[in-house]
């Protein structure tokens, strides 16, 4: 990671593209603008993770753009402050990494609902239990 200009960072994820969802959400929630490259394989994963993050950030009002193998987001602390009293529902698109990346949005937003929460069992069956132990308030809807 290196700052390009104040508040903007670049990440080359060629060798670690699977961390993109978590890293993009984290950068956005910190109010930082960021550019990610090396994402060529992400449309071929369990879901198109670039499209999923783009849709999630769009729902949150965070501007973003993407192209083959790259993604940019333009977050600000003002945009993040405006999320404090809002609730959101996200579809992880059947992708365990998307569900786990979106859950911590509840640190910023009033309420976050993850559709199909059981998708995390692919890689981390105890994710919801552990995140509850970390202090997140969880409600299970059947």
Rosetta blueprint (number, residue, H / E / L):
1 X L
2 X E
3 X E
4 X E
5 X E
6 X L
7 X L
8 X E
9 X E
10 X E
11 X E
12 X E
13 X L
14 X L
15 X L
16 X L
17 X H
18 X H
19 X H
20 X H
21 X H
22 X H
23 X H
24 X H
25 X H
26 X H
27 X H
28 X H
29 X H
30 X L
31 X L
32 X L
33 X E
34 X E
35 X E
36 X E
37 X E
38 X L
39 X L
40 X L
41 X L
42 X H
43 X H
44 X H
45 X L
46 X L
47 X L
48 X L
49 X H
50 X H
51 X H
52 X H
53 X H
54 X H
55 X H
56 X H
57 X H
58 X H
59 X H
60 X H
61 X L
62 X L
63 X E
64 X E
65 X E
66 X E
67 X E
68 X L
69 X L
70 X E
71 X E
72 X E
73 X E
74 X E
75 X L
76 X L
77 X H
78 X H
79 X H
80 X H
81 X H
82 X L
83 X L
84 X L
85 X L
86 X L
87 X E
88 X E
89 X E
90 X E
91 X E
92 X L
93 X L
94 X L
95 X L
96 X H
97 X H
98 X H
99 X H
100 X H
101 X H
102 X H
103 X H
104 X H
105 X H
106 X H
107 X H
108 X L
109 X L
110 X L
111 X E
112 X E
113 X E
114 X E
115 X E
116 X L
117 X H
118 X H
119 X H
120 X H
121 X H
122 X H
123 X L
124 X L
125 X L
126 X L
127 X H
128 X H
129 X H
130 X H
131 X H
132 X H
133 X H
134 X L
135 X L
136 X L
137 X L
138 X L
139 X L
140 X L
141 X L
142 X L
